[in-house]
Amino acid sequence: MRRLDQLLSSLGYCSRREAMAFVKEGRVKLDGVVVKRSDQRVDATLITVDDEPLEAPNGLLAMLHKPVGYACTHSADEGPNIYELLPSHWPERNPAVTSVGRLDKDTSGLLLVTDVGSLVHRFTSPKADIEKTYVVEVDRDLDSALIEIFGKGDLMLRSEDKPCLPAKLEIVSEKTARLTITEGRYHQVRRMFASQGWHVEKLHRERFGEYELGDLGEGEWRMLSLEQMPK
């Protein structure tokens, strides 16, 4: 049970002071009955605002199809950012929604966003061993020798002191491949190809662990269920 004003503020609906106005206007109901006090302790699952249930009161997890040109940052200094594509109240949640598995501006594809700190740690921990699959387009014809080079687990990247873990490469066409890695080093996919003389022209992430982008349109998002999240 939580105070109503604290609850609405933590979910990004309004400030604690504004919650008083929500209540006064009759916008908030508890199990169908209009709430009279903003400091009342309530069960979040029974609260509605404007006759709609509270959005993800126990934590939010969503999938976003990030377009090229958007930064994974809350800062406005880097131009368009992914939070402009999400509901405007999500960054107002406390904790704020943040991205999992960052992608650089020139990379498109699947991002997870959440306000659950334990999920961020779970998905980004070096021990997580989560597979991420990318579709890679390069500047010249691919060589099948790359399959073994990437798969052996001894590929060293410039300025690194440990080799990359084994990665699975599937050559799809002359200049397109599908690469699956379990790490998240800085610009790792681009650097892996660059180390062998290929320049990545386009990079798109289609899978992150058990989650696949599927038919989710560019710039669109979809809520995911915490209860159905793979263990």
SULHUGI-V527220 format. One record per residue. N is the residue number from 1. PSI is psi in whole degrees, -180 to 180 (999 if undefined). NEAR is the number of other C-alpha atoms within 10 Angstrom. Layout:
[[N;PSI;NEAR] [N;PSI;NEAR]]
This chain:
[[1;135;10] [2;157;13] [3;139;16] [4;-45;25] [5;-38;24] [6;-39;18] [7;-51;27] [8;-37;25] [9;-43;18] [10;-25;19] [11;4;25] [12;10;18] [13;-37;21] [14;173;20] [15;168;16] [16;-36;19] [17;-42;12] [18;-25;15] [19;-32;23] [20;-39;17] [21;-39;14] [22;-46;20] [23;-46;19] [24;-34;15] [25;-2;12] [26;23;14] [27;-15;16] [28;131;27] [29;148;19] [30;110;17] [31;40;13] [32;-5;11] [33;132;12] [34;131;17] [35;142;22] [36;-23;15] [37;134;15] [38;-16;23] [39;8;16] [40;140;13] [41;132;14] [42;163;18] [43;117;14] [44;-31;20] [45;-12;15] [46;-2;13] [47;140;24] [48;149;20] [49;123;18] [50;39;12] [51;17;11] [52;137;11] [53;153;15] [54;141;18] [55;119;16] [56;60;16] [57;-21;15] [58;12;12] [59;142;17] [60;137;20] [61;127;21] [62;160;18] [63;135;23] [64;137;24] [65;97;25] [66;127;28] [67;163;22] [68;143;18] [69;-6;16] [70;135;22] [71;149;22] [72;69;21] [73;155;16] [74;-11;17] [75;139;11] [76;-6;10] [77;-18;8] [78;18;13] [79;-156;11] [80;140;17] [81;163;20] [82;-25;22] [83;-16;22] [84;-18;13] [85;-10;16] [86;164;18] [87;138;10] [88;-23;11] [89;-10;14] [90;-46;22] [91;-14;18] [92;-8;17] [93;156;19] [94;108;14] [95;154;16] [96;153;19] [97;136;23] [98;161;22] [99;151;21] [100;130;21] [101;68;16] [102;148;18] [103;141;24] [104;170;15] [105;-35;18] [106;5;14] [107;137;22] [108;172;23] [109;-158;25] [110;126;30] [111;145;25] [112;142;23] [113;141;27] [114;162;22] [115;15;23] [116;109;18] [117;-37;13] [118;-30;9] [119;-40;16] [120;-46;17] [121;-43;12] [122;-42;14] [123;-21;17] [124;-7;16] [125;138;13] [126;-23;13] [127;-1;10] [128;-35;13] [129;43;15] [130;128;19] [131;136;17] [132;128;22] [133;131;22] [134;144;23] [135;124;20] [136;128;23] [137;129;22] [138;175;19] [139;-12;14] [140;170;14] [141;139;12] [142;154;19] [143;131;12] [144;-18;11] [145;-22;8] [146;-28;17] [147;-47;16] [148;-40;13] [149;-46;17] [150;-27;22] [151;-16;17] [152;-28;15] [153;20;14] [154;17;13] [155;121;18] [156;133;15] [157;151;16] [158;137;10] [159;11;6] [160;150;9] [161;2;8] [162;141;11] [163;158;12] [164;147;21] [165;157;16] [166;136;18] [167;150;21] [168;121;19] [169;130;20] [170;120;14] [171;118;17] [172;-41;13] [173;-173;11] [174;-41;13] [175;12;17] [176;136;21] [177;163;17] [178;122;19] [179;131;20] [180;123;23] [181;164;22] [182;5;20] [183;178;21] [184;48;18] [185;161;11] [186;120;11] [187;39;11] [188;-49;14] [189;-46;18] [190;-41;17] [191;-34;18] [192;-47;21] [193;-39;18] [194;-33;15] [195;-20;13] [196;7;13] [197;12;11] [198;142;19] [199;129;17] [200;119;19] [201;-40;15] [202;142;17] [203;129;22] [204;125;21] [205;122;23] [206;-13;19] [207;142;19] [208;104;24] [209;-126;14] [210;-5;11] [211;133;16] [212;144;17] [213;-38;19] [214;-132;10] [215;16;7] [216;124;15] [217;155;14] [218;131;15] [219;-3;17] [220;161;13] [221;160;21] [222;130;15] [223;141;14] [224;152;17] [225;126;13] [226;-34;15] [227;-32;7] [228;6;7] [229;133;10] [230;140;9] [231;999;5]]
